Amino acid sequence: MPDDSGIRPAVNPDECLYCQQKVDTPHKSDCVILRRKVKVRYSFDIEIEVPQSWTKEDIDFHRNMSSWCSNNAIDELRATSKDHCLCDAFNCEVLE
């Protein structure tokens, strides 16, 4: 959470659990509470069903240039993950 102070009731109530800085003092620069945004690319290699007669070009067009909504890919990932874990099919690349 943006307003997370790092204070956890199970430990010292006056300091951050992660960097041990006291309340009302800045977190250390390597504290996990300090966050930033980065851009990443997620990619998954999964099997999907398409019409038997479709070529690679047909599939590329359907998924990238037609009215097919990419949100549908989330349903395909969910369906695939019901059968097995997706870790072996997943890759994350940091873009910036």
C-alpha positions as CSV (number, residue, x, y, z in Angstrom):
1,M,0.0,0.0,0.0
2,P,1.3,3.5,-0.7
3,D,0.9,4.5,2.9
4,D,2.4,1.3,4.4
5,S,4.9,2.3,7.1
6,G,6.3,-1.1,7.5
7,I,5.1,-1.2,11.1
8,R,3.9,-4.7,12.0
9,P,2.3,-5.5,15.4
10,A,4.3,-8.8,15.8
11,V,7.6,-6.9,16.2
12,N,8.7,-3.6,17.6
13,P,5.7,-1.3,17.3
14,D,7.9,1.8,16.8
15,E,10.0,0.7,13.9
16,C,9.8,-0.7,10.3
17,L,10.0,-4.5,10.3
18,Y,12.1,-4.5,7.1
19,C,14.7,-1.7,7.7
20,Q,14.4,-1.1,11.4
21,Q,14.0,2.7,11.0
22,K,12.1,4.3,13.8
23,V,8.6,5.8,13.1
24,D,8.7,9.3,11.6
25,T,12.2,8.7,10.1
26,P,12.8,7.9,6.4
27,H,13.2,4.3,5.4
28,K,16.6,3.1,4.4
29,S,17.2,3.2,0.6
30,D,17.1,-0.6,0.3
31,C,13.9,-1.0,2.3
32,V,11.3,-3.2,0.5
33,I,8.6,-0.7,1.6
34,L,10.0,1.9,-0.9
35,R,8.4,1.1,-4.3
36,R,8.8,2.3,-7.9
37,K,7.1,1.5,-11.1
38,V,8.9,-0.5,-13.9
39,K,7.7,-1.7,-17.3
40,V,7.8,-5.4,-17.9
41,R,6.8,-7.8,-20.7
42,Y,5.1,-11.0,-19.6
43,S,5.0,-13.9,-22.2
44,F,3.5,-17.3,-22.0
45,D,3.9,-20.2,-24.3
46,I,0.6,-22.2,-24.2
47,E,-1.4,-24.3,-26.5
48,I,-4.7,-22.9,-27.8
49,E,-7.4,-24.3,-30.2
50,V,-7.9,-22.6,-33.5
51,P,-9.8,-23.7,-36.7
52,Q,-7.9,-26.5,-38.4
53,S,-7.6,-24.7,-41.7
54,W,-6.0,-21.5,-40.2
55,T,-2.5,-20.7,-41.2
56,K,0.1,-19.0,-39.0
57,E,-0.9,-15.7,-40.7
58,D,-4.6,-16.3,-40.0
59,I,-3.8,-16.8,-36.3
60,D,-1.5,-13.8,-36.2
61,F,-4.2,-11.6,-37.8
62,H,-6.9,-12.9,-35.5
63,R,-5.0,-12.3,-32.3
64,N,-3.2,-9.1,-33.3
65,M,-5.3,-7.1,-35.8
66,S,-8.9,-8.3,-35.7
67,S,-11.6,-7.5,-33.2
68,W,-10.5,-10.3,-30.9
69,C,-10.0,-8.8,-27.4
70,S,-6.7,-9.6,-25.7
71,N,-8.6,-9.9,-22.4
72,N,-9.7,-13.3,-23.7
73,A,-6.1,-14.4,-23.3
74,I,-6.6,-14.2,-19.5
75,D,-9.4,-16.8,-19.8
76,E,-7.0,-19.0,-21.8
77,L,-4.3,-18.7,-19.2
78,R,-6.8,-19.6,-16.5
79,A,-8.0,-22.6,-18.4
80,T,-4.5,-23.8,-18.9
81,S,-3.5,-23.2,-15.3
82,K,-6.3,-25.5,-14.1
83,D,-4.5,-28.4,-15.7
84,H,-1.0,-27.4,-14.5
85,C,1.2,-24.7,-13.2
86,L,2.3,-22.1,-15.7
87,C,5.8,-21.5,-14.3
88,D,7.5,-23.5,-17.1
89,A,5.5,-21.5,-19.7
90,F,6.2,-18.0,-18.3
91,N,8.9,-15.4,-18.9
92,C,9.2,-11.9,-17.6
93,E,11.4,-9.4,-19.3
94,V,12.2,-6.0,-17.8
95,L,11.8,-3.3,-20.4
96,E,12.5,-0.1,-18.5
